[in-house]
Structures are given as C-alpha cells and as structure tokens.
Amino acid sequence: MNKIIAFAGSNSKQSINKQLATYVANLVEEAHVTVLDLNDFELPLYGIDHEITHGIPENAKAFLEKIKASDGIVLSLAEHNGAYATVLKIFLIGCQE
Ligand SMILES: Cc1cc2nc3c(=O)[nH]c(=O)nc-3n(C[C@H](O)[C@H](O)[C@H](O)COP(=O)(O)O)c2cc1C
C-alpha cells in the first residue's frame, strides 16, 4: 500500500487547500493517507544567523522525515501576494539538506 502525505501550503486553520489535498489524496486507490498541517510544525522566522546559532530547526527535520518516509505527496498551495504562502517557503528552506 502506498503511503501518501497530503498537506496545504497554508497555515489557515480553515484551509480550503488542505481540504482539497485531503480529498484528492483519498482518491488514490489502495493508499494510506496521512494529512499534515503546517501549524503542527511551528518554525522560527528563518535567517542565516538563526541557522548558525541553532542549526536546522527540529520541526523542519521532523517534517522532512515524514515526507521522505512517504511514497508521494499531494500538496495544494494558497496564493499569497502572487506567490506561494510564506509559511511554505520557510518550510522549504528549513527542509534543505
Ligand atoms: C496574505 C494573503 C495574500 C493573498 N494573496 C492572494 C493573491 O495574490 N492572489 C489570489 O488570487 N489570492 C490571494 N489570497 C487569497 C488566498 O489565496 C485564498 O483565500 C485561498 O483560497 C486561501 O487558501 P487557504 O484557505 O488554503 O489558506 C491571499 C490571501 C492572503 C491571506
């Protein structure tokens, strides 16, 4: 059985993108779906000084491990000011290895 991670590029507690990602992931046949919420992986405002002092945040590592352990992801993005939401960008930076 394929392990699918579904999440939204949004930190809205009523995220419509989270609803969409969850719905779509559950359309995948014979998949075990885990829905993640970026609100459960709080991260600091990121910067080089923070990284030098504290390293990569534990929540970013924990999130990346869940992604790595999956067979696929379903991600739906909220558009903020013409781009993807800042909360997702912080995750993408934090998850770099
Ligand atoms: C700070 C902010 C900026 C936004 N910027 C845009 C935008 O540039 N273009 C757009 O079409 N919608 C924009 N929106 C609307 C969101 O993309 C829209 O409400 C989306 O459905 C929110 O998804 P969510 O419920 O998953 O958070 C913005 C919303 C917020 C809160």
PDBQT file of the ligand as one rigid body, heavy atoms in Angstrom, charges set to zero:
ROOT
HETATM    1  C1  LIG A 101      -1.994  37.397   2.898  1.00  0.00    +0.000 C 
HETATM    2  C2  LIG A 101      -2.837  36.875   1.746  1.00  0.00    +0.000 A 
HETATM    3  C3  LIG A 101      -2.452  37.160   0.430  1.00  0.00    +0.000 A 
HETATM    4  C4  LIG A 101      -3.223  36.682  -0.648  1.00  0.00    +0.000 A 
HETATM    5  N1  LIG A 101      -2.814  36.929  -1.907  1.00  0.00    +0.000 NA
HETATM    6  C5  LIG A 101      -3.528  36.446  -2.961  1.00  0.00    +0.000 A 
HETATM    7  C6  LIG A 101      -3.089  36.641  -4.307  1.00  0.00    +0.000 A 
HETATM    8  O1  LIG A 101      -2.068  37.224  -4.580  1.00  0.00    +0.000 OA
HETATM    9  N2  LIG A 101      -3.864  36.149  -5.311  1.00  0.00    +0.000 N 
HETATM   10  C7  LIG A 101      -5.027  35.465  -5.061  1.00  0.00    +0.000 A 
HETATM   11  O2  LIG A 101      -5.691  35.056  -6.020  1.00  0.00    +0.000 OA
HETATM   12  N3  LIG A 101      -5.450  35.240  -3.792  1.00  0.00    +0.000 NA
HETATM   13  C8  LIG A 101      -4.730  35.709  -2.744  1.00  0.00    +0.000 A 
HETATM   14  N4  LIG A 101      -5.154  35.486  -1.461  1.00  0.00    +0.000 N 
HETATM   15  C9  LIG A 101      -6.350  34.684  -1.254  1.00  0.00    +0.000 C 
HETATM   16  C10 LIG A 101      -5.998  33.217  -0.958  1.00  0.00    +0.000 C 
HETATM   17  O3  LIG A 101      -5.131  32.692  -1.944  1.00  0.00    +0.000 OA
HETATM   18  C11 LIG A 101      -7.284  32.415  -0.976  1.00  0.00    +0.000 C 
HETATM   19  O4  LIG A 101      -8.137  32.919   0.025  1.00  0.00    +0.000 OA
HETATM   20  C12 LIG A 101      -7.019  30.947  -0.743  1.00  0.00    +0.000 C 
HETATM   21  O5  LIG A 101      -8.189  30.232  -1.019  1.00  0.00    +0.000 OA
HETATM   22  C13 LIG A 101      -6.626  30.673   0.677  1.00  0.00    +0.000 C 
HETATM   23  O6  LIG A 101      -6.353  29.288   0.787  1.00  0.00    +0.000 OA
HETATM   24  P1  LIG A 101      -6.374  28.554   2.203  1.00  0.00    +0.000 P 
HETATM   25  O7  LIG A 101      -7.804  28.528   2.670  1.00  0.00    +0.000 OA
HETATM   26  O8  LIG A 101      -5.841  27.195   1.944  1.00  0.00    +0.000 OA
HETATM   27  O9  LIG A 101      -5.492  29.344   3.122  1.00  0.00    +0.000 OA
HETATM   28  C14 LIG A 101      -4.405  35.942  -0.387  1.00  0.00    +0.000 A 
HETATM   29  C15 LIG A 101      -4.771  35.680   0.947  1.00  0.00    +0.000 A 
HETATM   30  C16 LIG A 101      -3.989  36.117   1.984  1.00  0.00    +0.000 A 
HETATM   31  C17 LIG A 101      -4.395  35.786   3.420  1.00  0.00    +0.000 C 
ENDROOT
TORSDOF 0
